[in-house]
Amino acid sequence: MKIGVMLISVLWLAVGSEALAKSPPVAMLTNVKGKIEYSKNGKKWKKVRRNKFLFEGYSIRTGADGSAKLVNQGTGMSRDVGPNTEFKVAQKGGELVSGHLSKPTKSSGGLSSSLSKRFAKAQRYTTVRRSVEKKKKMKLNTIKEITISAAHPDLVWQGMGSDISYRVTIDGNTHTVSAISGSVVRFTVPELSSGGHSYKVELIKDGAIVYAPKKSHKLNWLSGDSLAAFEQGLKAVQSSAPGDDFLIANYMEEQGMTVAAMDKYRKYFSENADDIDMYPMLIKSYHDLKLKDLKKAEAVKYNQMLDSEG
């Protein structure tokens, strides 16, 4: 009987958060002006001060000076939101309660077509599992494929302790990285030729290799035409949502620039700590980069924020 209770407890710890996982956002408010508020339950209202992702069932209301654009995630269509308006967010856009919503028109900006899939995947990484302490083999996981450039040239990986240094090999050329006591090691890659390269990271202790990966991973360096195409897309995001670091991070993640995306997500959430809804995207970036300590710490933080939000 006791064993059965223990099994149930373990299962709850493993799947409890996933069972309550939120579906991806269905819309976004942009061009926010004046007094605008949102509510998750129609009772507690919070101010909207910037672009805001909206989930099905959320309510929005504007004051006498409030206005915005409502962009539908699925269709890419937008509707103007007028003053003294209240509506409920739905898959098809907005269900008007009072006030004015214009007829849908094609949006020049819109949301990333892949955001929904990546947000759904990010929910998996917000679960906090209770782990049993056990002796682990000395092993380092690094991201299998990543894109970098002269403006964003860094690789990162999990710190393995103050007595471990690292040897980075790129196309046969080696670089030594000193040991650190922190949880994240960052290495700036010297400029490379445009296109694909191989890389691996080995662990060094007392001058000897204590871990070497069986396979090298792929590093893509952006320059020339590929960099120009990336920058053109970046300018389009910046013009559609000026100053929105979240959408820039989202674009960088789409382009495989995972470290640059992580840095932008971190900047965004440090400045917008109240945007709990989209926090799983930061946790996903840590997961993708194999930063297990940060991933676990931020998953705990995310669940605490949800609990405090009530």
Solvent accessible surface area in square Angstrom, and as a share of the most:
residue,aa,sasa,rsa
1,M,198,0.89
2,K,170,0.72
3,I,125,0.63
4,G,33,0.32
5,V,82,0.47
6,M,126,0.56
7,L,106,0.53
8,I,122,0.62
9,S,55,0.35
10,V,90,0.52
11,L,112,0.56
12,W,151,0.53
13,L,57,0.28
14,A,24,0.19
15,V,73,0.42
16,G,4,0.04
17,S,36,0.23
18,E,64,0.29
19,A,79,0.61
20,L,141,0.70
21,A,46,0.35
22,K,61,0.26
23,S,77,0.50
24,P,36,0.22
25,P,2,0.01
26,V,10,0.06
27,A,0,0.00
28,M,3,0.01
29,L,1,0.00
30,T,15,0.09
31,N,83,0.43
32,V,33,0.19
33,K,131,0.55
34,G,47,0.45
35,K,110,0.47
36,I,4,0.02
37,E,25,0.11
38,Y,15,0.06
39,S,1,0.01
40,K,69,0.29
41,N,97,0.50
42,G,40,0.38
43,K,170,0.72
44,K,117,0.50
45,W,53,0.19
46,K,67,0.28
47,K,119,0.51
48,V,9,0.05
49,R,166,0.61
50,R,62,0.23
51,N,32,0.16
52,K,12,0.05
53,F,11,0.05
54,L,0,0.00
55,F,6,0.03
56,E,101,0.45
57,G,27,0.26
58,Y,12,0.04
59,S,15,0.10
60,I,0,0.00
61,R,90,0.33
62,T,13,0.08
63,G,15,0.14
64,A,81,0.63
65,D,99,0.51
66,G,0,0.00
67,S,38,0.24
68,A,8,0.06
69,K,70,0.30
70,L,3,0.02
71,V,4,0.02
72,N,10,0.05
73,Q,32,0.14
74,G,72,0.70
75,T,82,0.48
76,G,18,0.18
77,M,64,0.28
78,S,7,0.04
79,R,55,0.20
80,D,66,0.34
81,V,3,0.02
82,G,9,0.09
83,P,71,0.45
84,N,97,0.50
85,T,2,0.01
86,E,56,0.25
87,F,1,0.00
88,K,94,0.40
89,V,2,0.01
90,A,14,0.11
91,Q,108,0.48
92,K,195,0.83
93,G,3,0.03
94,G,13,0.12
95,E,103,0.46
96,L,87,0.43
97,V,97,0.56
98,S,56,0.36
99,G,48,0.46
100,H,108,0.48
101,L,14,0.07
102,S,26,0.16
103,K,172,0.73
104,P,72,0.45
105,T,84,0.49
106,K,149,0.63
107,S,21,0.14
108,S,124,0.80
109,G,38,0.37
110,G,24,0.23
111,L,28,0.14
112,S,17,0.11
113,S,110,0.71
114,S,35,0.23
115,L,0,0.00
116,S,32,0.20
117,K,162,0.68
118,R,31,0.11
119,F,0,0.00
120,A,48,0.37
121,K,81,0.35
122,A,0,0.00
123,Q,13,0.06
124,R,137,0.50
125,Y,27,0.10
126,T,5,0.03
127,T,12,0.07
128,V,49,0.28
129,R,126,0.46
130,R,193,0.70
131,S,75,0.49
132,V,130,0.75
133,E,162,0.73
134,K,153,0.65
135,K,203,0.86
136,K,147,0.62
137,K,184,0.78
138,M,80,0.36
139,K,113,0.48
140,L,8,0.04
141,N,83,0.43
142,T,14,0.08
143,I,18,0.09
144,K,145,0.61
145,E,93,0.42
146,I,1,0.01
147,T,14,0.08
148,I,2,0.01
149,S,2,0.01
150,A,71,0.55
151,A,80,0.62
152,H,59,0.26
153,P,27,0.17
154,D,22,0.11
155,L,3,0.02
156,V,5,0.03
157,W,1,0.00
158,Q,9,0.04
159,G,10,0.10
160,M,43,0.19
161,G,27,0.26
162,S,82,0.53
163,D,83,0.43
164,I,1,0.00
165,S,27,0.17
166,Y,0,0.00
167,R,83,0.30
168,V,0,0.00
169,T,17,0.10
170,I,3,0.02
171,D,72,0.37
172,G,63,0.60
173,N,97,0.50
174,T,80,0.46
175,H,51,0.23
176,T,114,0.66
177,V,17,0.10
178,S,83,0.53
179,A,39,0.30
180,I,60,0.31
181,S,103,0.66
182,G,39,0.37
183,S,41,0.27
184,V,37,0.21
185,V,2,0.01
186,R,103,0.38
187,F,26,0.11
188,T,82,0.48
189,V,3,0.02
190,P,63,0.40
191,E,138,0.62
192,L,39,0.20
193,S,76,0.49
194,S,64,0.41
195,G,32,0.31
196,G,50,0.48
197,H,23,0.10
198,S,48,0.31
199,Y,4,0.01
200,K,60,0.25
201,V,4,0.02
202,E,8,0.04
203,L,0,0.00
204,I,29,0.15
205,K,77,0.33
206,D,139,0.72
207,G,74,0.72
208,A,56,0.44
209,I,82,0.42
210,V,64,0.37
211,Y,40,0.15
212,A,47,0.37
213,P,29,0.18
214,K,207,0.88
215,K,159,0.67
216,S,58,0.38
217,H,45,0.20
218,K,95,0.40
219,L,0,0.00
220,N,31,0.16
221,W,6,0.02
222,L,25,0.13
223,S,32,0.20
224,G,57,0.55
225,D,130,0.68
226,S,49,0.32
227,L,46,0.23
228,A,58,0.45
229,A,64,0.49
230,F,13,0.06
231,E,75,0.34
232,Q,135,0.60
233,G,21,0.20
234,L,27,0.14
235,K,136,0.58
236,A,62,0.48
237,V,31,0.18
238,Q,73,0.33
239,S,85,0.55
240,S,48,0.31
241,A,5,0.04
242,P,109,0.69
243,G,75,0.73
244,D,17,0.09
245,D,17,0.09
246,F,2,0.01
247,L,13,0.06
248,I,13,0.07
249,A,0,0.00
250,N,5,0.03
251,Y,23,0.09
252,M,5,0.02
253,E,19,0.08
254,E,67,0.30
255,Q,78,0.35
256,G,26,0.25
257,M,2,0.01
258,T,11,0.06
259,V,7,0.04
260,A,7,0.05
261,A,0,0.00
262,M,0,0.00
263,D,53,0.27
264,K,52,0.22
265,Y,0,0.00
266,R,101,0.37
267,K,92,0.39
268,Y,13,0.05
269,F,11,0.05
270,S,90,0.58
271,E,110,0.49
272,N,23,0.12
273,A,76,0.59
274,D,73,0.38
275,D,6,0.03
276,I,20,0.10
277,D,5,0.03
278,M,0,0.00
279,Y,13,0.05
280,P,0,0.00
281,M,0,0.00
282,L,6,0.03
283,I,0,0.00
284,K,11,0.05
285,S,1,0.01
286,Y,4,0.02
287,H,54,0.24
288,D,33,0.17
289,L,1,0.00
290,K,71,0.30
291,L,1,0.00
292,K,105,0.44
293,D,70,0.36
294,L,32,0.16
295,K,51,0.22
296,K,109,0.46
297,A,56,0.43
298,E,26,0.11
299,A,3,0.03
300,V,52,0.30
301,K,93,0.39
302,Y,12,0.04
303,N,34,0.18
304,Q,112,0.50
305,M,32,0.14
306,L,64,0.32
307,D,115,0.60
308,S,97,0.63
309,E,39,0.17
310,G,102,0.98
